Amino acid sequence: MATMEDIAKKVGVSKGTVSKALNGAADVSETLRKTIVETAVELGYTRARRGAVRTLCIFIENMGYTRPEDFGTDIVTGFRQMAEPAGFDVRVVDLNTDLERSVPYDAYMLREGYIGALFLGLSLNDPWMRDFRTSHTPAVLYDNIVPANPTVATLGMDNNEAIGRAVAALYALGHHRIGYLSSALGSHIYQVRYKSFFNALRQNGLPDDPSLAGVSYFSSETLDMHLPRLLEQGVTAVLCSSDLLAHTVMIRCQELGLQVPRDLSIVGFDDLPFCAHTAPPLSTIRQDRLQLGKSGYYALQSLLEGVPISSLLLHAALVLRASTGPAPEKAPAR
């Protein structure tokens, strides 16, 4: 097992400088810190002592995981169900941009003694997303992608397949004008779903005019501007980028005097626990979150064993409930 002395000797600095660099001391230049961290990883340096429990980390940002109904809860459970019997200790860390700006990813992992990590809820603007381009510590990113780094893998669902199935099902119900509503495209996965929607329209020979989609960071703008615009265009079904957005759209439709699904069919994405209990129950694309957690461990284990896995995508399931039905003979005019 490599030591600080080994790192210091190879870089040509003192052991104290190595210690400062790995602990994020301000009096070590970023250039030198980067060299020391890269050398430490190259030599296989770890804070874990021989015979100690190896520690993996789950970093979570912008995602709940403490309550049974939270999206991240089952992912964390699935990961632990695989990692802990295999002899790993698993830590869950709430991530924020202040932490990411304070220390590079590799340096943080060395400092804390974590040998690999699963990341949930990162946005494209997170500082560590830049670190992942050249990082050495194995990392699995849920719903994010970093190309050309053999120590970073992508985990998720096959969104193109899933949205294709939803659009095909709506088309089979007679919907020939389908709209899409999404939160802002500031994350990789919302960009993927947006593109997948238009791909699915084309595959089914349906109109793929960009005006059939409405994208906004603010739900009020989606409800007050984009939803009415889609209805004016004669849209008879709407696919939403998340269940929360779909439920909000369904409530607004009811406030407008529209009956779901008689006047408008609605489909969400994720199959959160509340979907089966809305009025009417919400059709959605189900992500098996327990299997996502288990697969996150499989991907991370592969990286730890030197297998440069690129991506691991699971099949999603389309769950049709009472919020979808046959297309109306004539689209409602609002």
VEXDREN-2710 file (C-alpha; in Angstrom, 1 decimal):
% VEXDREN-2710
k/r/px/py/pz
1/MET/0.0/0.0/0.0
2/ALA/1.4/3.4/-1.0
3/THR/2.3/5.9/1.7
4/MET/2.7/9.6/1.8
5/GLU/6.5/9.1/1.7
6/ASP/6.1/7.3/-1.7
7/ILE/4.0/10.2/-3.0
8/ALA/6.4/12.8/-1.8
9/LYS/9.4/10.9/-3.3
10/LYS/7.8/10.6/-6.7
11/VAL/6.6/14.3/-6.8
12/GLY/9.8/15.6/-5.3
13/VAL/8.2/17.4/-2.3
14/SER/8.1/16.9/1.5
15/LYS/5.7/14.6/3.2
16/GLY/4.2/17.6/4.9
17/THR/3.4/19.2/1.5
18/VAL/1.7/16.0/0.4
19/SER/-0.4/16.0/3.6
20/LYS/-1.4/19.6/3.1
21/ALA/-2.4/19.0/-0.5
22/LEU/-4.6/16.0/0.3
23/ASN/-6.3/18.0/3.1
24/GLY/-7.0/21.0/0.9
25/ALA/-4.6/23.5/2.6
26/ALA/-4.8/27.0/1.1
27/ASP/-1.0/27.4/0.9
28/VAL/-0.6/24.7/-1.8
29/SER/-1.1/25.8/-5.4
30/GLU/-3.8/24.2/-7.4
31/THR/-1.2/23.0/-9.9
32/LEU/0.9/21.2/-7.3
33/ARG/-2.3/19.9/-5.5
34/LYS/-3.4/18.4/-8.8
35/THR/-0.1/16.7/-9.3
36/ILE/0.0/15.3/-5.8
37/VAL/-3.6/14.0/-6.0
38/GLU/-3.0/12.4/-9.4
39/THR/0.2/10.7/-8.1
40/ALA/-1.5/9.5/-5.0
41/VAL/-4.3/7.9/-7.1
42/GLU/-1.8/6.4/-9.5
43/LEU/0.2/4.8/-6.7
44/GLY/-3.0/3.4/-5.1
45/TYR/-2.8/5.5/-2.0
46/THR/-5.8/5.3/0.3
47/ARG/-6.5/6.6/3.8
48/ALA/-8.0/3.1/4.7
49/ARG/-5.6/1.0/6.8
50/ARG/-4.9/-2.6/5.9
51/GLY/-7.7/-4.8/7.1
52/ALA/-10.1/-1.9/7.6
53/VAL/-13.6/-1.8/6.1
54/ARG/-13.6/-0.3/2.7
55/THR/-15.9/2.7/2.5
56/LEU/-18.1/3.7/-0.4
57/CYS/-20.1/7.0/-0.5
58/ILE/-23.5/8.0/-1.9
59/PHE/-23.5/11.7/-2.6
60/ILE/-27.0/13.2/-2.8
61/GLU/-28.1/16.6/-4.0
62/ASN/-31.5/18.0/-5.0
63/MET/-33.2/14.7/-4.1
64/GLY/-35.0/13.4/-1.0
65/TYR/-34.0/10.2/0.5
66/THR/-35.1/10.2/4.2
67/ARG/-38.8/9.3/3.8
68/PRO/-40.3/6.2/2.3
69/GLU/-42.0/8.2/-0.5
70/ASP/-38.8/10.1/-1.5
71/PHE/-37.3/9.2/-4.8
72/GLY/-33.8/8.5/-3.5
73/THR/-34.8/6.2/-0.6
74/ASP/-35.1/3.0/-2.5
75/ILE/-31.9/3.8/-4.5
76/VAL/-29.9/4.1/-1.3
77/THR/-31.5/0.9/0.0
78/GLY/-30.8/-1.1/-3.1
79/PHE/-27.1/0.1/-3.1
80/ARG/-26.7/-0.9/0.5
81/GLN/-28.3/-4.3/0.0
82/MET/-25.5/-5.2/-2.4
83/ALA/-22.6/-3.3/-1.0
84/GLU/-22.8/-4.0/2.7
85/PRO/-23.0/-7.9/2.4
86/ALA/-19.9/-7.6/0.1
87/GLY/-17.9/-6.1/3.0
88/PHE/-18.2/-2.4/2.2
89/ASP/-19.2/0.4/4.6
90/VAL/-21.6/2.9/3.0
91/ARG/-21.8/6.5/3.9
92/VAL/-24.5/8.9/2.7
93/VAL/-23.3/12.5/2.3
94/ASP/-25.5/15.6/1.5
95/LEU/-23.7/17.3/-1.3
96/ASN/-23.7/21.1/-2.0
97/THR/-21.7/23.4/-4.3
98/ASP/-19.9/25.0/-1.3
99/LEU/-18.3/21.6/-0.5
100/GLU/-17.5/21.0/-4.2
101/ARG/-15.9/24.4/-4.6
102/SER/-13.8/23.9/-1.4
103/VAL/-11.9/20.8/-2.5
104/PRO/-11.5/18.8/-5.7
105/TYR/-13.3/15.5/-6.0
106/ASP/-10.2/13.3/-5.9
107/ALA/-8.7/15.2/-3.0
108/TYR/-11.9/15.0/-1.0
109/MET/-12.2/11.2/-1.6
110/LEU/-8.6/10.7/-0.5
111/ARG/-9.1/12.9/2.6
112/GLU/-12.2/11.0/3.7
113/GLY/-11.0/7.6/2.8
114/TYR/-13.7/6.8/0.3
115/ILE/-12.7/4.5/-2.5
116/GLY/-15.7/5.1/-4.8
117/ALA/-19.0/6.9/-5.0
118/LEU/-22.5/6.9/-6.4
119/PHE/-23.9/10.4/-7.2
120/LEU/-27.6/11.3/-7.2
121/GLY/-29.2/14.6/-8.2
122/LEU/-26.2/16.4/-9.7
123/SER/-26.8/19.2/-12.1
124/LEU/-24.7/20.1/-15.1
125/ASN/-23.4/23.2/-13.3
126/ASP/-22.0/21.4/-10.3
127/PRO/-18.2/22.1/-9.9
128/TRP/-17.4/18.4/-9.6
129/MET/-18.9/17.7/-13.0
130/ARG/-15.8/19.4/-14.4
131/ASP/-13.6/17.4/-12.1
132/PHE/-15.0/14.1/-13.4
133/ARG/-13.5/14.8/-16.9
134/THR/-10.1/14.0/-15.5
135/SER/-10.7/12.4/-12.1
136/HIS/-9.3/9.0/-11.0
137/THR/-11.5/7.9/-8.2
138/PRO/-14.3/5.6/-9.4
139/ALA/-17.7/7.4/-9.7
140/VAL/-21.1/6.4/-10.9
141/LEU/-23.4/9.2/-12.0
142/TYR/-27.1/8.7/-11.9
143/ASP/-28.8/10.5/-14.9
144/ASN/-25.5/12.3/-15.9
145/ILE/-22.8/11.5/-18.3
146/VAL/-19.1/12.3/-18.5
147/PRO/-17.5/10.9/-21.7
148/ALA/-14.0/9.6/-22.2
149/ASN/-13.1/9.0/-18.5
150/PRO/-12.8/5.2/-17.9
151/THR/-13.3/5.7/-14.1
152/VAL/-16.7/7.4/-14.5
153/ALA/-19.9/5.5/-15.5
154/THR/-23.4/6.5/-16.2
155/LEU/-26.4/4.9/-14.5
156/GLY/-30.1/5.4/-15.4
157/MET/-33.1/4.2/-17.4
158/ASP/-33.3/3.9/-21.2
159/ASN/-35.2/7.1/-21.5
160/ASN/-35.4/6.9/-25.3
161/GLU/-37.0/3.5/-25.1
162/ALA/-39.4/4.5/-22.3
163/ILE/-40.7/7.7/-23.8
164/GLY/-41.0/5.8/-27.2
165/ARG/-43.3/3.3/-25.5
166/ALA/-45.4/6.0/-23.9
167/VAL/-45.9/7.9/-27.2
168/ALA/-46.6/4.6/-29.0
169/ALA/-49.3/3.7/-26.4
170/LEU/-50.9/7.2/-26.7
171/TYR/-50.9/6.9/-30.5
172/ALA/-52.6/3.5/-30.2
173/LEU/-55.3/5.2/-28.2
174/GLY/-55.9/7.5/-31.1
175/HIS/-53.9/10.5/-30.0
176/HIS/-52.3/12.1/-33.1
177/ARG/-51.3/15.4/-31.5
178/ILE/-49.3/14.9/-28.4
179/GLY/-47.6/17.6/-26.3
180/TYR/-44.7/17.6/-23.9
181/LEU/-44.2/19.7/-20.7
182/SER/-40.9/19.8/-18.9
183/SER/-38.9/21.5/-16.2
184/ALA/-36.0/23.6/-17.4
185/LEU/-33.4/21.7/-19.4
186/GLY/-30.6/22.4/-16.9
187/SER/-29.9/18.8/-16.3
188/HIS/-28.6/16.1/-18.6
189/ILE/-31.6/13.9/-18.1
190/TYR/-34.2/16.5/-19.0
191/GLN/-32.3/17.2/-22.1
192/VAL/-32.4/13.5/-23.0
193/ARG/-36.1/13.2/-22.3
194/TYR/-36.8/16.3/-24.4
195/LYS/-34.9/14.9/-27.4
196/SER/-36.4/11.4/-26.9
197/PHE/-39.9/12.8/-27.1
198/PHE/-39.4/14.3/-30.5
199/ASN/-37.6/11.1/-31.7
200/ALA/-40.7/9.2/-30.6
201/LEU/-43.0/11.5/-32.5
202/ARG/-41.1/11.0/-35.7
203/GLN/-40.9/7.2/-35.2
204/ASN/-44.7/7.1/-35.0
205/GLY/-45.2/9.5/-38.0
206/LEU/-46.6/12.2/-35.8
207/PRO/-46.1/16.0/-36.1
208/ASP/-42.9/17.0/-34.3
209/ASP/-43.2/20.8/-34.3
210/PRO/-41.1/22.3/-31.5
211/SER/-44.2/24.3/-30.5
212/LEU/-45.7/21.0/-29.1
213/ALA/-43.2/21.3/-26.2
214/GLY/-43.2/23.7/-23.3
215/VAL/-40.2/24.1/-21.1
216/SER/-39.8/26.3/-18.0
217/TYR/-38.1/26.5/-14.7
218/PHE/-41.2/27.9/-13.1
219/SER/-44.3/25.7/-12.8
220/SER/-46.5/28.8/-12.9
221/GLU/-45.2/29.6/-16.4
222/THR/-45.9/26.0/-17.5
223/LEU/-49.5/26.1/-16.2
224/ASP/-50.3/29.7/-17.3
225/MET/-48.6/29.8/-20.6
226/HIS/-47.5/26.5/-22.0
227/LEU/-50.4/24.3/-21.1
228/PRO/-53.0/26.7/-22.6
229/ARG/-50.9/27.0/-25.7
230/LEU/-50.8/23.3/-26.2
231/LEU/-54.6/23.0/-25.7
232/GLU/-55.1/25.8/-28.3
233/GLN/-53.1/23.7/-30.7
234/GLY/-55.5/20.7/-30.3
235/VAL/-53.2/18.5/-28.2
236/THR/-55.2/15.6/-26.8
237/ALA/-52.4/14.1/-24.6
238/VAL/-49.5/15.5/-22.7
239/LEU/-46.4/13.7/-21.6
240/CYS/-44.6/15.3/-18.6
241/SER/-40.9/15.1/-17.6
242/SER/-41.8/14.2/-14.0
243/ASP/-44.8/12.9/-11.9
244/LEU/-44.8/16.1/-9.8
245/LEU/-45.3/18.2/-13.0
246/ALA/-47.9/15.8/-14.4
247/HIS/-49.9/16.0/-11.2
248/THR/-49.8/19.8/-11.2
249/VAL/-50.9/19.8/-14.8
250/MET/-53.8/17.5/-14.0
251/ILE/-55.0/19.7/-11.2
252/ARG/-54.9/22.8/-13.4
253/CYS/-56.9/21.0/-16.2
254/GLN/-59.6/20.2/-13.6
255/GLU/-59.6/23.8/-12.6
256/LEU/-60.1/24.8/-16.2
257/GLY/-63.2/22.5/-16.4
258/LEU/-61.4/19.7/-18.4
259/GLN/-62.0/16.1/-17.5
260/VAL/-59.0/13.8/-17.4
261/PRO/-58.8/11.6/-19.4
262/ARG/-62.0/12.4/-21.4
263/ASP/-60.6/15.7/-22.7
264/LEU/-56.9/15.3/-22.1
265/SER/-54.7/12.3/-21.3
266/ILE/-51.7/12.9/-19.0
267/VAL/-48.6/10.7/-18.5
268/GLY/-45.9/11.4/-15.9
269/PHE/-42.4/10.0/-15.4
270/ASP/-40.9/8.1/-12.3
271/ASP/-44.0/6.4/-10.7
272/LEU/-43.7/8.0/-7.3
273/PRO/-45.8/6.4/-4.6
274/PHE/-48.5/9.1/-4.8
275/CYS/-49.3/8.3/-8.5
276/ALA/-51.6/5.4/-7.7
277/HIS/-53.7/7.7/-5.4
278/THR/-54.3/10.8/-7.4
279/ALA/-57.7/11.5/-8.8
280/PRO/-57.7/10.0/-11.4
281/PRO/-54.7/7.7/-10.8
282/LEU/-51.7/8.9/-12.8
283/SER/-50.3/7.0/-15.8
284/THR/-46.5/7.1/-15.7
285/ILE/-43.2/5.6/-16.7
286/ARG/-41.9/3.6/-13.8
287/GLN/-38.3/3.6/-12.7
288/ASP/-37.4/0.6/-10.5
289/ARG/-35.5/2.6/-7.9
290/LEU/-34.4/-0.5/-5.9
291/GLN/-32.9/-2.0/-9.0
292/LEU/-31.3/1.3/-9.8
293/GLY/-29.5/1.2/-6.5
294/LYS/-28.4/-2.3/-7.0
295/SER/-27.2/-1.5/-10.5
296/GLY/-25.3/1.5/-9.2
297/TYR/-23.3/-0.9/-7.0
298/TYR/-22.7/-3.2/-9.9
299/ALA/-21.3/-0.4/-12.0
300/LEU/-19.1/1.0/-9.2
301/GLN/-17.8/-2.5/-8.4
302/SER/-16.8/-2.9/-12.0
303/LEU/-14.9/0.4/-12.0
304/LEU/-13.2/-0.6/-8.7
305/GLU/-12.0/-3.8/-10.4
306/GLY/-10.6/-1.9/-13.4
307/VAL/-13.5/-2.7/-15.8
308/PRO/-14.1/0.6/-17.7
309/ILE/-17.9/0.4/-17.9
310/SER/-19.4/3.4/-19.7
311/SER/-23.1/3.2/-19.0
312/LEU/-25.6/0.9/-17.4
313/LEU/-29.2/1.6/-18.5
314/LEU/-32.2/-0.3/-17.2
315/HIS/-35.5/-0.9/-19.0
316/ALA/-38.4/1.2/-17.7
317/ALA/-42.0/0.1/-17.4
318/LEU/-45.0/2.0/-18.8
319/VAL/-47.8/2.0/-16.2
320/LEU/-51.2/3.0/-17.7
321/ARG/-53.7/4.1/-15.2
322/ALA/-56.9/6.2/-15.4
323/SER/-55.3/9.5/-16.4
324/THR/-55.0/8.2/-20.0
325/GLY/-57.8/7.1/-22.3
326/PRO/-58.9/7.2/-25.9
327/ALA/-58.5/10.5/-27.7
328/PRO/-61.6/12.6/-27.8
329/GLU/-63.3/12.9/-31.1
330/LYS/-62.6/16.7/-31.1
331/ALA/-60.0/18.4/-29.0
332/PRO/-61.5/20.8/-26.5
333/ALA/-61.1/24.5/-27.3
334/ARG/-60.0/26.7/-24.5
END
